[in-house]
Amino acid sequence: MANIKKGDLVQVITGRRQEKGGDRGKQGKVIQVLVEKNRVIVEGVNFVTKHVRVGQTQGGTKTGGIEQHEAPIHVSNVALIDPETKKPTRVGFRNTEVTKDGVTKTVRVRYAKKSGKDL
């Protein structure tokens, strides 16, 4: 089961500090999870510049130029944010009983562990 899913609020815990032009400490929402590569794309973090060749669309408008978009970050470099304390925390799993239509199933549920100091 995945620790980080699409839509989660995460914080970058490694890399250069923000005052030196890095992304450490920034928080953002997970846009996409690349499971095969163990990477996530976080909104507003790890911007890269991409040069796109000029082309034409169906309507005749020109496209291309220099674009900036988010690049993937390794999963180990981000931590899930605890919704109560708003600090980075570790993720745990609990087995809980869920009853639906008279059938009881055991389901694994994520929960934020207690976050002591800042990661």
MDAnalysis code that builds the backbone (N, CA, C; Angstrom):
import MDAnalysis as mda
import numpy as np

u = mda.Universe.empty(357, n_residues=119, atom_resindex=np.repeat(np.arange(119), 3), trajectory=True)
u.add_TopologyAttr("name", ["N", "CA", "C"] * 119)
u.add_TopologyAttr("resid", np.arange(1, 120))
u.add_TopologyAttr("resname", ["MET", "ALA", "ASN", "ILE", "LYS", "LYS", "GLY", "ASP", "LEU", "VAL", "GLN", "VAL", "ILE", "THR", "GLY", "ARG", "ARG", "GLN", "GLU", "LYS", "GLY", "GLY", "ASP", "ARG", "GLY", "LYS", "GLN", "GLY", "LYS", "VAL", "ILE", "GLN", "VAL", "LEU", "VAL", "GLU", "LYS", "ASN", "ARG", "VAL", "ILE", "VAL", "GLU", "GLY", "VAL", "ASN", "PHE", "VAL", "THR", "LYS", "HIS", "VAL", "ARG", "VAL", "GLY", "GLN", "THR", "GLN", "GLY", "GLY", "THR", "LYS", "THR", "GLY", "GLY", "ILE", "GLU", "GLN", "HIS", "GLU", "ALA", "PRO", "ILE", "HIS", "VAL", "SER", "ASN", "VAL", "ALA", "LEU", "ILE", "ASP", "PRO", "GLU", "THR", "LYS", "LYS", "PRO", "THR", "ARG", "VAL", "GLY", "PHE", "ARG", "ASN", "THR", "GLU", "VAL", "THR", "LYS", "ASP", "GLY", "VAL", "THR", "LYS", "THR", "VAL", "ARG", "VAL", "ARG", "TYR", "ALA", "LYS", "LYS", "SER", "GLY", "LYS", "ASP", "LEU"])
u.atoms.positions = np.array([
    [0.841, -1.176, 0.000],
    [0.000, 0.000, 0.000],
    [0.891, 1.246, 0.000],
    [0.473, 2.255, -0.730],
    [1.304, 3.440, -0.915],
    [1.197, 4.398, 0.266],
    [2.332, 4.980, 0.663],
    [2.334, 5.978, 1.722],
    [1.796, 7.312, 1.231],
    [2.098, 7.658, -0.007],
    [1.697, 8.946, -0.566],
    [0.820, 8.703, -1.772],
    [-0.312, 9.410, -1.824],
    [-1.271, 9.247, -2.912],
    [-1.546, 10.593, -3.563],
    [-2.182, 10.554, -4.721],
    [-2.554, 11.766, -5.432],
    [-3.509, 12.588, -4.569],
    [-3.241, 13.894, -4.477],
    [-4.083, 14.778, -3.693],
    [-3.590, 15.021, -2.277],
    [-2.589, 14.261, -1.812],
    [-2.052, 14.452, -0.471],
    [-1.250, 15.746, -0.384],
    [-1.224, 16.346, 0.797],
    [-0.390, 17.508, 1.051],
    [0.939, 17.005, 1.604],
    [2.047, 17.357, 0.927],
    [3.369, 16.875, 1.327],
    [4.329, 18.051, 1.471],
    [5.466, 17.780, 2.144],
    [6.521, 18.778, 2.300],
    [7.833, 18.173, 1.846],
    [8.639, 18.965, 1.138],
    [9.961, 18.526, 0.699],
    [10.892, 18.568, 1.907],
    [11.585, 17.446, 2.184],
    [12.416, 17.375, 3.388],
    [13.908, 17.318, 3.077],
    [14.286, 17.284, 1.801],
    [15.704, 17.265, 1.431],
    [15.976, 18.293, 0.340],
    [17.246, 18.538, 0.075],
    [17.639, 19.461, -0.983],
    [18.154, 20.767, -0.416],
    [18.311, 21.739, -1.309],
    [18.812, 23.056, -0.903],
    [17.725, 23.827, -0.162],
    [18.167, 24.681, 0.751],
    [17.237, 25.520, 1.501],
    [16.596, 26.545, 0.578],
    [15.446, 27.055, 0.989],
    [14.727, 28.028, 0.161],
    [15.508, 29.325, -0.008],
    [16.222, 29.755, 1.050],
    [16.969, 31.010, 0.933],
    [18.159, 30.895, -0.023],
    [18.555, 29.649, -0.367],
    [19.622, 29.434, -1.338],
    [19.073, 29.001, -2.691],
    [17.783, 29.172, -2.891],
    [17.186, 28.874, -4.190],
    [16.650, 27.465, -4.335],
    [16.560, 26.707, -3.247],
    [16.091, 25.332, -3.320],
    [14.619, 25.192, -2.962],
    [14.201, 23.949, -2.768],
    [12.799, 23.653, -2.499],
    [12.554, 23.054, -1.116],
    [13.599, 22.863, -0.297],
    [13.403, 22.237, 1.011],
    [12.467, 23.093, 1.870],
    [11.484, 22.444, 2.483],
    [10.532, 23.146, 3.329],
    [9.263, 23.561, 2.619],
    [9.244, 23.519, 1.300],
    [8.038, 23.892, 0.556],
    [6.982, 22.808, 0.692],
    [5.727, 23.253, 0.752],
    [4.608, 22.325, 0.826],
    [3.784, 22.446, -0.438],
    [3.201, 21.331, -0.854],
    [2.369, 21.342, -2.037],
    [1.530, 20.080, -2.128],
    [0.598, 20.114, -3.051],
    [-0.312, 19.001, -3.263],
    [0.286, 18.069, -4.319],
    [0.119, 16.755, -4.133],
    [0.643, 15.784, -5.088],
    [-0.268, 15.779, -6.315],
    [0.314, 16.069, -7.487],
    [-0.430, 16.092, -8.743],
    [-0.504, 14.694, -9.339],
    [0.620, 13.978, -9.282],
    [0.706, 12.666, -9.933],
    [1.709, 11.797, -9.182],
    [1.434, 10.487, -9.139],
    [2.345, 9.523, -8.522],
    [2.833, 8.584, -9.617],
    [4.154, 8.504, -9.799],
    [4.751, 7.600, -10.778],
    [5.242, 6.365, -10.029],
    [4.387, 5.343, -9.950],
    [4.637, 4.185, -9.103],
    [5.860, 3.403, -9.568],
    [6.021, 3.215, -10.873],
    [7.118, 2.402, -11.403],
    [8.477, 3.010, -11.078],
    [8.543, 4.342, -11.033],
    [9.808, 5.033, -10.806],
    [9.971, 5.525, -9.363],
    [8.977, 5.269, -8.484],
    [8.996, 5.730, -7.094],
    [9.166, 7.243, -7.005],
    [8.416, 7.970, -7.813],
    [8.509, 9.423, -7.837],
    [7.129, 10.055, -7.773],
    [7.092, 11.313, -7.317],
    [5.850, 12.072, -7.265],
    [6.083, 13.437, -7.897],
    [5.006, 14.012, -8.442],
    [5.055, 15.370, -8.969],
    [4.241, 16.232, -8.008],
    [4.896, 17.247, -7.426],
    [4.272, 18.094, -6.413],
    [4.026, 19.477, -7.010],
    [2.850, 20.017, -6.733],
    [2.445, 21.309, -7.265],
    [3.319, 22.428, -6.701],
    [3.956, 23.217, -7.583],
    [4.757, 24.362, -7.165],
    [6.159, 24.044, -6.692],
    [6.626, 22.803, -6.922],
    [7.940, 22.386, -6.439],
    [8.734, 21.788, -7.592],
    [10.055, 22.028, -7.597],
    [10.987, 21.448, -8.565],
    [10.648, 21.841, -10.006],
    [10.599, 23.144, -10.255],
    [10.327, 23.639, -11.605],
    [11.541, 23.443, -12.499],
    [11.304, 23.010, -13.733],
    [12.348, 22.890, -14.743],
    [11.915, 23.677, -15.976],
    [12.903, 24.150, -16.735],
    [12.636, 24.899, -17.957],
    [12.743, 23.963, -19.139],
    [11.735, 23.987, -20.004],
    [11.724, 23.126, -21.176],
    [11.534, 23.983, -22.422],
    [12.395, 23.761, -23.417],
    [12.295, 24.478, -24.676],
    [11.460, 23.641, -25.631],
    [10.353, 24.230, -26.096],
    [9.414, 23.510, -26.957],
    [9.495, 24.101, -28.359],
    [9.611, 23.211, -29.349],
    [9.716, 23.644, -30.738],
    [8.424, 24.332, -31.184],
    [8.568, 25.365, -32.011],
    [7.413, 26.106, -32.506],
    [6.639, 25.239, -33.486],
    [5.333, 25.204, -33.297],
    [4.454, 24.456, -34.189],
    [3.153, 25.210, -34.360],
    [2.241, 24.595, -35.085],
    [0.936, 25.215, -35.286],
    [-0.162, 24.258, -34.841],
    [-1.214, 24.830, -34.268],
    [-2.369, 24.034, -33.887],
    [-3.372, 24.030, -35.030],
    [-4.485, 23.349, -34.845],
    [-5.521, 23.274, -35.879],
    [-6.049, 24.662, -36.234],
    [-6.173, 25.539, -35.245],
    [-6.709, 26.879, -35.474],
    [-5.712, 27.835, -36.103],
    [-4.468, 27.433, -36.290],
    [-3.468, 28.283, -36.908],
    [-2.643, 29.092, -35.931],
    [-2.876, 28.938, -34.626],
    [-2.085, 29.681, -33.650],
    [-0.738, 29.003, -33.449],
    [0.255, 29.808, -33.161],
    [1.607, 29.277, -32.964],
    [1.778, 28.832, -31.515],
    [2.467, 27.703, -31.352],
    [2.786, 27.208, -30.021],
    [4.294, 27.065, -29.920],
    [4.783, 26.900, -28.709],
    [6.214, 26.712, -28.528],
    [6.815, 27.800, -27.683],
    [8.132, 27.732, -27.521],
    [8.843, 28.695, -26.707],
    [9.414, 28.033, -25.471],
    [9.608, 28.824, -24.436],
    [10.181, 28.315, -23.192],
    [9.051, 28.138, -22.177],
    [8.914, 26.920, -21.666],
    [7.866, 26.612, -20.696],
    [8.509, 26.157, -19.394],
    [7.803, 26.386, -18.291],
    [8.242, 25.874, -17.000],
    [7.151, 24.972, -16.459],
    [7.564, 23.796, -15.962],
    [6.609, 22.894, -15.326],
    [7.310, 22.077, -14.257],
    [6.512, 21.381, -13.429],
    [7.057, 20.617, -12.314],
    [7.683, 19.319, -12.804],
    [8.833, 18.974, -12.230],
    [9.508, 17.710, -12.538],
    [9.304, 16.755, -11.354],
    [9.437, 15.448, -11.598],
    [9.227, 14.482, -10.519],
    [10.315, 14.556, -9.440],
    [9.925, 14.201, -8.207],
    [10.823, 14.114, -7.059],
    [10.703, 12.699, -6.506],
    [11.799, 12.165, -5.985],
    [11.748, 10.826, -5.405],
    [10.881, 10.836, -4.148],
    [10.153, 9.746, -3.937],
    [9.210, 9.643, -2.826],
    [9.901, 9.812, -1.481],
    [11.143, 9.370, -1.363],
    [11.855, 9.461, -0.095],
    [12.206, 10.897, 0.276],
    [12.084, 11.828, -0.657],
    [12.440, 13.216, -0.398],
    [11.260, 14.076, 0.040],
    [10.080, 13.475, 0.175],
    [8.908, 14.205, 0.634],
    [8.294, 13.475, 1.829],
    [7.600, 14.221, 2.687],
    [6.925, 13.649, 3.850],
    [5.486, 14.142, 3.868],
    [4.592, 13.261, 4.258],
    [3.180, 13.594, 4.361],
    [2.967, 14.593, 5.490],
    [2.038, 15.546, 5.299],
    [1.736, 16.548, 6.308],
    [0.599, 16.035, 7.191],
    [0.816, 16.094, 8.518],
    [-0.223, 15.724, 9.480],
    [-1.317, 16.786, 9.427],
    [-2.577, 16.403, 9.176],
    [-3.633, 17.417, 9.046],
    [-3.900, 18.198, 10.328],
    [-3.587, 17.632, 11.493],
    [-3.851, 18.321, 12.754],
    [-2.756, 19.323, 13.102],
    [-1.485, 18.887, 13.034],
    [-0.376, 19.750, 13.453],
    [0.241, 20.545, 12.310],
    [-0.081, 20.202, 11.068],
    [0.471, 20.864, 9.867],
    [1.985, 20.727, 9.779],
    [2.525, 19.634, 10.341],
    [3.958, 19.360, 10.277],
    [4.181, 18.045, 9.536],
    [5.382, 17.848, 8.967],
    [5.663, 16.578, 8.293],
    [5.666, 15.434, 9.297],
    [5.150, 14.296, 8.873],
    [5.032, 13.157, 9.767],
    [5.232, 11.863, 8.997],
    [5.354, 10.765, 9.741],
    [5.464, 9.452, 9.129],
    [4.083, 8.849, 9.005],
    [3.973, 7.838, 8.162],
    [2.678, 7.233, 7.879],
    [2.643, 5.832, 8.449],
    [1.524, 5.504, 9.089],
    [1.319, 4.158, 9.597],
    [0.048, 3.576, 9.008],
    [-0.172, 2.286, 9.242],
    [-1.366, 1.612, 8.742],
    [-2.027, 0.877, 9.891],
    [-3.359, 0.901, 9.896],
    [-4.144, 0.173, 10.885],
    [-5.110, -0.737, 10.149],
    [-5.397, -1.885, 10.755],
    [-6.444, -2.751, 10.244],
    [-7.743, -2.376, 10.938],
    [-8.774, -2.047, 10.162],
    [-10.061, -1.684, 10.732],
    [-11.148, -2.535, 10.103],
    [-12.211, -2.725, 10.847],
    [-13.353, -3.497, 10.372],
    [-14.338, -2.551, 9.696],
    [-14.747, -2.879, 8.466],
    [-15.718, -2.080, 7.724],
    [-16.894, -2.979, 7.380],
    [-18.107, -2.534, 7.722],
    [-19.307, -3.304, 7.418],
    [-20.074, -2.603, 6.315],
    [-20.322, -3.334, 5.226],
    [-21.062, -2.788, 4.100],
    [-22.038, -3.851, 3.614],
    [-23.312, -3.532, 3.613],
    [-24.369, -4.448, 3.186],
    [-24.348, -5.752, 3.977],
    [-24.051, -5.674, 5.264],
    [-24.040, -6.848, 6.115],
    [-22.792, -7.696, 6.028],
    [-21.805, -7.284, 5.217],
    [-20.560, -8.027, 5.067],
    [-19.454, -7.246, 5.769],
    [-18.713, -7.921, 6.648],
    [-17.620, -7.279, 7.379],
    [-16.294, -7.633, 6.716],
    [-15.501, -6.579, 6.405],
    [-14.186, -6.765, 5.806],
    [-13.144, -6.071, 6.656],
    [-11.933, -6.608, 6.636],
    [-10.808, -5.960, 7.288],
    [-10.052, -5.152, 6.233],
    [-9.892, -3.847, 6.498],
    [-9.287, -2.939, 5.524],
    [-8.109, -2.227, 6.184],
    [-7.022, -2.050, 5.425],
    [-5.877, -1.276, 5.923],
    [-6.135, 0.202, 5.657],
    [-5.953, 1.021, 6.696],
    [-6.225, 2.448, 6.606],
    [-4.963, 3.211, 7.005],
    [-4.616, 4.271, 6.234],
    [-3.466, 5.104, 6.570],
    [-3.803, 6.026, 7.730],
    [-2.794, 6.336, 8.549],
    [-2.949, 7.354, 9.575],
    [-1.604, 8.024, 9.793],
    [-1.655, 9.285, 10.236],
    [-0.429, 10.041, 10.496],
    [0.061, 9.721, 11.886],
    [1.315, 9.284, 11.983],
    [1.901, 9.008, 13.292],
    [2.167, 10.329, 13.999],
    [2.420, 10.259, 15.290],
    [2.656, 11.482, 16.050],
    [3.944, 12.134, 15.565],
    [3.859, 13.423, 15.205],
    [5.033, 14.130, 14.712],
    [5.659, 14.906, 15.859],
    [6.846, 14.454, 16.282],
    [7.535, 15.092, 17.403],
    [8.209, 16.373, 16.990],
    [9.384, 16.264, 16.385],
    [10.084, 17.459, 15.940],
    [9.977, 17.553, 14.426],
    [10.372, 18.680, 13.889],
    [10.325, 18.862, 12.435],
    [11.295, 17.930, 11.759],
    [10.871, 17.351, 10.634],
    [11.747, 16.459, 9.871],
    [12.648, 17.255, 8.962],
])
